[in-house]
């Protein structure tokens, strides 16, 4: 309905309508069309600042399609243009130091005075958004240290310049990635403060990301697993209704993972997984497909050893070994194969990555129970099993404390 010369005579309106069209196309899984619209916007904009919302949406689309490297490059390009520094790599020692500095800064800065400071500089607001986006993208294509670097940068940006609507998500990303056993209580307090802070801004569109970070990465240490699973489902529903399919499906996977270990009804869980797999096909997303297929194999095996509940779809050959070994061990435990269970738990322990916090915690619990079962049967080579039991008891005591 716009005239032929609308970009010249109705620039602001054209910019807004085209961006809304791209967002609508993304929500409808028309990713190619959304990209074409965004590139058309980039070719018509009068300044770099007008391109920024398009670049941010493009990075989200690329992530949804599983193109983590392209999403990372898009965010990296923008941050460089905004005057930020993007390192080629970050040493583990350097990322550890950044975490310590960030926690110290939080303790020094977070008070009533800081909560009244508003970040109003548009460049800083945009920079914070892109740091959050590049942290997501780097999770799929860069080292753990790089993920920590970007998240620490975003948190420090808020701590230095005041709060905005993107601050709660930055804090939750931080606690979701860096929380360890020895600082879990502090990180949980930071996460709870972030959840309270988001209520001030009423950012309903951020609910899927906030719930994914809080209930999928932090709250399971302190709150009932059933509560976490229920809220992750809320995040999934909100994500789909708001067009944030990517984070909605992330919430869905974590809801399934939490439901399995919390003792949810297996047949209901199987139906839920099949529903999510159907949605992945509908939304043309490969992001969580492999993880859901692995979980489905476990649930199917526990119901009837896969005799009547298995499907033809198989886990990709390039799947990460850590979750595969974890699920193999979990199935073996509930099937009564103690030696096989120990074998896969040992493999899983060796591979367990720095990103993952939930699986290793559950792993220690079940590994300890399995080792107790082995010791009861008086199998040979009991020294290692006794060590596992001691480690499990120690880990549970620390968690309880």
C-alpha positions as CSV (number, residue, x, y, z in Angstrom):
1,X,0.0,0.0,0.0
2,X,3.0,2.3,0.2
3,X,3.9,4.5,-2.8
4,X,6.9,3.6,-4.9
5,X,9.0,6.3,-3.4
6,X,8.2,5.3,0.2
7,X,11.8,4.8,1.2
8,X,12.6,8.4,0.2
9,X,9.4,10.2,1.4
10,X,8.3,7.9,4.3
11,X,11.6,6.6,5.5
12,X,10.8,6.0,9.2
13,X,7.5,4.3,8.4
14,X,9.1,2.1,5.7
15,X,11.9,1.1,8.1
16,X,9.4,0.1,10.9
17,X,7.0,-1.7,8.6
18,X,9.7,-3.7,6.9
19,X,11.2,-4.7,10.2
20,X,7.8,-5.8,11.5
21,X,7.4,-7.9,8.3
22,X,10.8,-9.5,8.9
23,X,9.8,-10.3,12.5
24,X,6.5,-11.8,11.4
25,X,8.2,-13.9,8.7
26,X,10.6,-15.3,11.4
27,X,7.7,-16.2,13.6
28,X,6.0,-18.0,10.7
29,X,9.3,-19.9,10.0
30,X,9.7,-18.1,6.7
31,X,13.4,-17.6,7.4
32,X,14.5,-17.0,3.8
33,X,11.9,-14.4,3.3
34,X,12.8,-12.8,6.7
35,X,16.5,-12.6,5.6
36,X,15.6,-11.1,2.3
37,X,13.6,-8.3,4.0
38,X,16.4,-7.7,6.5
39,X,19.0,-7.4,3.7
40,X,16.6,-5.0,1.9
41,X,16.5,-2.9,5.0
42,X,20.3,-2.8,5.3
43,X,20.5,-1.6,1.7
44,X,18.0,1.2,2.3
45,X,19.0,2.5,5.7
46,X,20.6,6.0,5.9
47,X,23.0,5.3,8.8
48,X,24.5,2.3,10.6
49,X,22.4,2.8,13.7
50,X,19.2,2.1,11.7
51,X,20.7,-1.3,10.6
52,X,21.3,-2.5,14.2
53,X,17.8,-4.0,14.9
54,X,18.0,-5.9,11.6
55,X,21.4,-7.3,12.4
56,X,20.1,-8.4,15.8
57,X,17.1,-10.1,14.3
58,X,19.3,-11.7,11.6
59,X,21.6,-13.2,14.3
60,X,18.6,-14.7,16.0
61,X,17.4,-16.2,12.7
62,X,20.8,-17.7,12.0
63,X,20.9,-19.3,15.5
64,X,17.4,-20.8,15.0
65,X,18.6,-22.4,11.8
66,X,21.7,-23.8,13.6
67,X,24.1,-21.4,11.9
68,X,25.9,-20.5,15.1
69,X,29.1,-19.4,13.3
70,X,27.3,-17.0,11.0
71,X,25.3,-15.6,13.9
72,X,28.6,-15.1,15.8
73,X,30.2,-13.3,12.8
74,X,27.2,-11.0,12.5
75,X,27.3,-10.0,16.1
76,X,31.1,-9.7,16.0
77,X,30.9,-7.3,13.0
78,X,28.4,-5.1,14.8
79,X,30.4,-5.0,18.1
80,X,33.5,-4.0,16.3
81,X,31.7,-1.2,14.5
82,X,30.5,-0.1,17.9
83,X,34.0,0.2,19.1
84,X,34.2,-3.0,21.2
85,X,37.1,-5.5,21.1
86,X,36.6,-9.1,20.0
87,X,39.5,-11.4,20.9
88,X,40.4,-14.3,18.7
89,X,40.5,-16.5,21.8
90,X,40.4,-16.3,25.6
91,X,42.5,-18.4,27.9
92,X,40.7,-20.3,30.7
93,X,42.8,-18.4,33.3
94,X,41.7,-15.1,31.8
95,X,38.0,-16.1,31.8
96,X,38.3,-17.3,35.4
97,X,39.8,-13.9,36.4
98,X,36.9,-12.1,34.6
99,X,34.4,-14.1,36.6
100,X,36.0,-13.2,39.9
101,X,36.3,-9.6,38.9
102,X,32.6,-9.5,37.9
103,X,31.4,-11.1,41.1
104,X,33.5,-8.7,43.1
105,X,32.1,-5.7,41.1
106,X,28.6,-7.0,41.7
107,X,29.1,-7.2,45.4
108,X,30.5,-3.6,45.4
109,X,28.0,-2.0,43.1
110,X,24.6,-3.7,43.6
111,X,22.7,-1.5,46.0
112,X,19.7,0.9,46.1
113,X,21.7,3.7,44.4
114,X,22.7,1.5,41.5
115,X,19.1,0.3,41.1
116,X,18.0,3.9,40.6
117,X,20.6,4.5,37.8
118,X,19.2,4.0,34.3
119,X,21.2,3.2,31.3
120,X,19.9,5.6,28.7
121,X,22.7,5.8,26.1
122,X,21.4,4.1,23.0
123,X,24.8,2.9,22.0
124,X,25.4,1.2,25.3
125,X,21.9,-0.4,25.2
126,X,22.6,-1.8,21.7
127,X,26.1,-3.0,22.8
128,X,24.5,-4.9,25.7
129,X,22.0,-6.6,23.4
130,X,24.7,-7.7,21.0
131,X,26.9,-9.0,23.8
132,X,24.0,-11.1,25.0
133,X,23.4,-12.4,21.4
134,X,27.0,-13.2,20.7
135,X,27.2,-15.1,24.0
136,X,24.4,-17.4,22.7
137,X,26.0,-17.8,19.3
138,X,29.5,-18.5,20.8
139,X,28.0,-21.3,22.8
140,X,27.7,-23.3,19.6
141,X,31.0,-22.4,17.9
142,X,33.5,-21.1,20.4
143,X,35.2,-22.2,23.6
144,X,33.7,-22.0,27.0
145,X,36.2,-19.2,27.9
146,X,34.9,-17.1,25.0
147,X,31.3,-17.5,26.2
148,X,32.3,-16.5,29.7
149,X,34.2,-13.5,28.3
150,X,31.2,-12.1,26.4
151,X,28.8,-12.6,29.3
152,X,31.1,-10.9,31.8
153,X,31.4,-8.0,29.4
154,X,27.7,-7.5,29.3
155,X,27.3,-7.7,33.1
156,X,30.1,-5.3,33.7
157,X,28.6,-2.9,31.2
158,X,25.4,-2.8,33.3
159,X,27.2,-2.6,36.6
160,X,29.2,0.4,35.3
161,X,26.4,2.3,33.6
162,X,23.1,1.4,35.3
163,X,20.2,-0.9,34.6
164,X,18.0,-1.3,31.6
165,X,15.5,-3.8,30.3
166,X,18.3,-6.1,29.1
167,X,20.1,-6.2,32.5
168,X,18.2,-9.1,34.0
169,X,18.9,-11.3,31.1
170,X,22.6,-10.5,31.2
171,X,22.7,-11.4,34.9
172,X,20.9,-14.6,34.3
173,X,23.2,-15.6,31.5
174,X,26.1,-14.9,33.8
175,X,24.8,-17.1,36.6
176,X,23.7,-19.8,34.2
177,X,27.2,-20.3,32.8
178,X,29.6,-19.6,35.7
179,X,27.8,-21.1,38.7
180,X,29.9,-23.7,40.5
181,X,29.3,-25.5,43.7
182,X,31.4,-23.1,45.9
183,X,29.6,-20.0,44.7
184,X,26.1,-21.4,44.0
185,X,24.4,-19.5,46.8
186,X,25.8,-16.1,45.6
187,X,24.9,-16.9,42.0
188,X,21.4,-18.0,43.0
189,X,21.0,-14.7,44.9
190,X,22.1,-12.8,41.8
191,X,19.6,-14.8,39.7
192,X,16.8,-14.1,42.1
193,X,17.5,-10.4,42.1
194,X,17.5,-10.5,38.3
195,X,14.1,-12.2,38.2
196,X,12.8,-9.5,40.6
197,X,14.4,-6.8,38.5
198,X,12.7,-7.9,35.3
199,X,9.3,-7.4,36.8
200,X,10.1,-3.7,36.9
201,X,10.3,-3.5,33.1
202,X,7.5,-6.0,32.3
203,X,9.4,-7.4,29.3
204,X,7.0,-10.3,28.5
205,X,8.9,-11.0,25.3
206,X,12.0,-11.9,27.4
207,X,10.1,-14.5,29.5
208,X,11.3,-17.5,27.5
209,X,15.0,-16.5,27.8
210,X,14.7,-15.6,31.4
211,X,12.9,-18.8,32.3
212,X,15.4,-20.9,30.3
213,X,18.3,-19.3,32.1
214,X,16.8,-19.3,35.6
215,X,14.8,-22.6,35.8
216,X,16.9,-24.5,33.3
217,X,20.4,-23.5,34.6
218,X,20.1,-22.2,38.2
219,X,17.0,-23.0,40.1
220,X,17.3,-26.8,40.0
221,X,19.9,-26.5,42.7
222,X,17.5,-24.8,45.1
223,X,13.9,-25.4,44.0
224,X,11.9,-28.6,43.4
225,X,12.6,-30.1,40.0
226,X,8.8,-30.4,39.3
227,X,8.5,-26.6,39.8
228,X,11.4,-26.0,37.4
229,X,9.9,-28.3,34.7
230,X,6.5,-26.6,35.0
231,X,8.0,-23.1,34.6
232,X,10.1,-24.2,31.7
233,X,6.9,-25.3,30.0
234,X,5.5,-21.9,30.7
235,X,8.6,-20.5,29.0
236,X,8.0,-22.7,26.0
237,X,4.3,-21.6,25.7
238,X,5.2,-18.0,26.0
239,X,8.0,-18.4,23.5
240,X,5.7,-19.8,20.8
241,X,2.9,-17.3,21.5
242,X,5.4,-14.3,21.3
243,X,7.2,-15.6,18.2
244,X,10.4,-16.4,20.1
245,X,10.5,-20.0,18.8
246,X,14.2,-20.6,19.5
247,X,14.1,-19.9,23.2
248,X,10.7,-21.6,23.5
249,X,12.1,-24.8,22.2
250,X,15.2,-24.4,24.4
251,X,12.7,-24.3,27.4
252,X,11.0,-27.4,26.0
253,X,14.1,-29.5,25.9
254,X,15.1,-28.5,29.5
255,X,11.6,-29.2,30.7
256,X,12.0,-32.8,29.3
257,X,15.4,-33.2,30.8
258,X,14.2,-32.1,34.2
259,X,11.0,-34.2,33.9
260,X,12.9,-37.4,33.2
261,X,15.1,-37.2,36.3
262,X,12.3,-35.9,38.5
263,X,10.2,-39.0,38.1
264,X,7.5,-37.7,35.7
265,X,5.1,-40.2,34.1
266,X,7.1,-41.8,31.2
267,X,4.2,-42.2,28.8
268,X,3.1,-38.5,29.3
269,X,6.8,-37.5,28.8
270,X,7.0,-39.5,25.6
271,X,3.9,-37.8,24.2
272,X,5.4,-34.4,25.2
273,X,8.7,-35.2,23.4
274,X,6.8,-36.3,20.2
275,X,4.9,-33.0,20.3
276,X,8.1,-31.0,20.5
277,X,9.7,-33.0,17.7
278,X,6.6,-32.3,15.6
279,X,7.0,-28.6,16.3
280,X,10.7,-28.7,15.4
281,X,9.7,-30.1,12.0
282,X,7.0,-27.4,11.6
283,X,9.4,-24.6,12.6
284,X,12.2,-26.0,10.4
285,X,14.6,-26.0,13.3
286,X,17.4,-28.5,14.0
287,X,18.5,-26.7,17.1
288,X,17.3,-29.2,19.8
289,X,16.3,-32.1,17.6
290,X,19.3,-34.4,18.5
291,X,18.9,-33.7,22.2
292,X,15.2,-34.5,22.1
293,X,15.8,-37.7,20.2
294,X,18.4,-38.9,22.7
295,X,15.9,-38.2,25.5
296,X,13.2,-40.0,23.6
297,X,15.3,-43.1,23.2
298,X,15.8,-43.1,27.0
299,X,12.1,-42.8,27.7
300,X,11.2,-45.4,25.1
301,X,13.7,-47.8,26.5
302,X,12.4,-47.4,30.1
303,X,8.8,-47.9,29.0
304,X,9.2,-51.1,27.0
305,X,12.8,-51.3,25.9
306,X,11.7,-49.6,22.7
307,X,9.6,-52.6,21.5
308,X,6.5,-50.6,20.7
309,X,7.4,-47.0,21.4
310,X,10.5,-46.5,19.3
311,X,10.5,-44.4,16.1
312,X,12.7,-44.5,12.9
313,X,14.4,-41.2,13.6
314,X,17.8,-41.7,14.9
315,X,20.4,-39.6,16.7
316,X,22.8,-37.9,14.3
317,X,26.3,-39.5,14.2
318,X,28.0,-36.2,15.0
319,X,26.1,-36.0,18.3
320,X,28.1,-34.9,21.3
321,X,29.2,-38.0,23.3
322,X,28.6,-36.6,26.8
323,X,24.8,-36.6,26.7
324,X,24.8,-39.9,24.8
325,X,26.9,-41.6,27.5
326,X,24.8,-40.0,30.2
327,X,21.6,-41.4,28.8
328,X,23.2,-44.8,28.2
329,X,24.2,-44.9,31.9
330,X,20.8,-43.7,33.0
331,X,19.0,-46.4,31.0
332,X,21.4,-49.1,32.3
333,X,20.8,-48.0,35.9
334,X,17.1,-48.4,35.7
335,X,17.4,-51.6,33.7
336,X,19.6,-53.1,36.4
337,X,22.8,-53.4,34.4
338,X,25.2,-52.2,37.1
339,X,28.5,-52.9,35.3
340,X,27.3,-51.3,32.1
341,X,26.0,-48.4,34.0
342,X,29.4,-47.9,35.7
343,X,31.1,-48.1,32.4
344,X,29.1,-45.3,30.8
345,X,29.1,-43.1,33.9
346,X,32.9,-43.3,33.9
347,X,33.0,-42.3,30.2
348,X,30.6,-39.5,30.9
349,X,32.6,-38.2,33.8
350,X,35.7,-37.9,31.6
351,X,33.9,-36.0,28.9
352,X,31.5,-33.8,31.0
353,X,32.0,-30.3,29.6
354,X,32.3,-27.0,31.4
355,X,29.0,-25.8,30.0
356,X,26.9,-28.6,31.5
357,X,26.1,-28.4,35.2
358,X,22.8,-30.3,35.6
359,X,23.9,-33.7,34.0
360,X,27.1,-34.1,36.1
361,X,25.2,-33.4,39.3
362,X,22.6,-36.0,38.5
363,X,25.4,-38.3,37.3
364,X,27.2,-38.2,40.7
365,X,23.9,-39.1,42.4
366,X,23.1,-42.1,40.2
367,X,26.7,-43.2,39.9
368,X,26.9,-43.3,43.7
369,X,23.7,-45.4,43.9
370,X,24.9,-47.7,41.2
371,X,28.3,-48.2,42.9
372,X,26.5,-49.0,46.2
373,X,24.6,-51.7,44.4
374,X,27.8,-53.1,43.0
375,X,29.4,-53.2,46.5
376,X,26.4,-55.0,47.9
377,X,26.9,-57.8,45.3
378,X,30.6,-57.9,46.4
379,X,32.0,-57.6,42.9
380,X,35.7,-57.5,42.5
381,X,37.8,-54.3,42.1
382,X,35.7,-52.5,44.8
383,X,38.2,-49.6,45.4
384,X,37.0,-47.5,42.6
385,X,33.3,-48.0,43.5
386,X,34.0,-46.9,47.1
387,X,35.6,-43.7,45.8
388,X,32.6,-43.0,43.7
389,X,30.3,-43.5,46.7
390,X,32.4,-41.2,48.8
391,X,32.4,-38.5,46.1
392,X,28.6,-38.8,45.7
393,X,28.0,-38.4,49.4
394,X,30.4,-35.4,49.5
395,X,28.6,-33.8,46.6
396,X,25.2,-34.3,48.1
397,X,26.3,-32.9,51.4
398,X,27.7,-29.8,49.7
399,X,24.4,-29.4,47.8
400,X,22.3,-29.8,50.9
401,X,24.5,-27.2,52.7
